[in-house]
Amino acid sequence: MKYGTHRDWQPENPSRRGRSNFDYTTALGSLAAALLVYIIYHIYPLVSQGLLW
């Protein structure tokens, strides 16, 4: 008998994930982008005017 690796890379049930591909990576990226926008538009002007430090 020839030994080899199992090459089934497809998930068992492809419809199991549903229509939405929103996962933790997407949530973390969105949160990081929102934080960056918040810093640029709210905190950076205060720092540049010397009001925060």
Secondary structure in CASP SS format (residue, H / E / C, confidence):
PFRMAT SS
TARGET T0000
AUTHOR 0000-0000-0000
METHOD secondary structure of the structure
MODEL  1
M C 1.00
K C 1.00
Y C 1.00
G C 1.00
T C 1.00
H C 1.00
R C 1.00
D C 1.00
W C 1.00
Q C 1.00
P C 1.00
E C 1.00
N C 1.00
P H 1.00
S H 1.00
R H 1.00
R C 1.00
G C 1.00
R C 1.00
S C 1.00
N C 1.00
F C 1.00
D C 1.00
Y H 1.00
T H 1.00
T H 1.00
A H 1.00
L H 1.00
G H 1.00
S H 1.00
L H 1.00
A H 1.00
A H 1.00
A H 1.00
L H 1.00
L H 1.00
V H 1.00
Y H 1.00
I H 1.00
I H 1.00
Y H 1.00
H H 1.00
I H 1.00
Y H 1.00
P H 1.00
L H 1.00
V H 1.00
S H 1.00
Q C 1.00
G C 1.00
L C 1.00
L C 1.00
W C 1.00
END
